[in-house]
Structure formats: C-alpha cells, structure tokens
Amino acid sequence: PDLSARLEGFARERAATPFMVLLAAYGALVRRYTGAADFLVSVPITERRSATEGAIGYFGNAVLLRIRVRHCDTFASLVDTVR
C-alpha cells in the first residue's frame, strides 16, 4: 500500500497517471538492457461502443506506443516524455 501511494503521488506531481509512470519505468528498463533509445511498446485495450452493446464476446485490440528515451536524463523527464 505504501509503494502504491508513493507511485500515485509521484504521478500526480508529474500530471501523469500511474500507468504512464509504470510505462516509463518499463521504458527505462528496456533502455538499460537493450541500449535502444527509440522503441515501440504494444499495449492491449478493450472497448465497448453503443453499436456493439448487444453483442456477446471479447473485443480486444492493441495500441502501439512509441517511447523515446534519447534525450531524457532523469526519470521525471522520461515520465514527461511518456505523458
């Protein structure tokens, strides 16, 4: 609970969501292990619209998010870039 509260507080300070902070952390990890400064991350999404409201089943898709860590010298600047 303490870590979650700190994560949410940091996200609030950066005008970001906790998802954005975690995505930035993943980007920093990828940068560290691969050396890549510009890469894509696939994120699953689900969506229901009024046109498909009566349908039964799972409607899932993926969105590609681009992360550029080249000019980020701090984690806070990386969160700002991801935002």
N, C-alpha and C positions, 0 to 999 in steps of 0.2 A: 504493500500500500504506500509506503514512503517513497519508493522509487517511482511509482506511478504518479504520485502527487508532484514530485520534482520534475518529471517529464512534462506533465501538463503545465506546470508553472513556467518552465523554460519555453515551451511552445507559445504560451500566452505572451511572454515578454517579446518574442520574435514575430508576433502577429501571425502565427502559423498554427497548424493542427498537430496533434500528436502523431498522426500518420506521416506528415511531412518531416517531422523530426526523425522518426524511425527510418523513413526512406533516405534521408540524408546520412544517417548512421550506416545504412546498408551501402550507400554510395562511397562513403569513406572506406569501408571495409573492402569493397571491390577495388578501389583505387590502390589501396595498400598491397593487396595480393596480386593484382594483375598489372599495375602500373598504367592502366588505361585512364585517360583524362576526360574522355567523352564516350558515353555508352548509353544503351537503351535498357530499360527495365520493363518487363511485362507485368501488368497489374490486373488481376481479374475484377470484373464488375458484374453486377446484376441489375436488371432494370425491368420495371413493370410500367406499362403505359395503359391508358384507358382503353385503347384499341385491343389490347391483349388481355384485359382484365378477366374475361370469362374463360380464357384458355387454361389448360392444366399442363404443368411441366416446368422445367427449369430453363430460364432464359439467362444464359451467361455469355459473356464476351470478354475480350482482353483489350486493354489500352496500353500502348507503348508510351512510356515517359522517358524523356531524354534528361540525363544528368551530366552536367559539365562541371568538373571539379578543377579544371586547369588553373583558374585564377582565384581560387578560394584558399586563403592562407589560414583561416580559422574555421572551427566547426560552425560558429554562428553565421559566418558568411556563406558557408555551404547550405545551411538551412534557408537563408535568404534567397539563394540561387534556386533551390528546390521549390520554394514557395512561388 
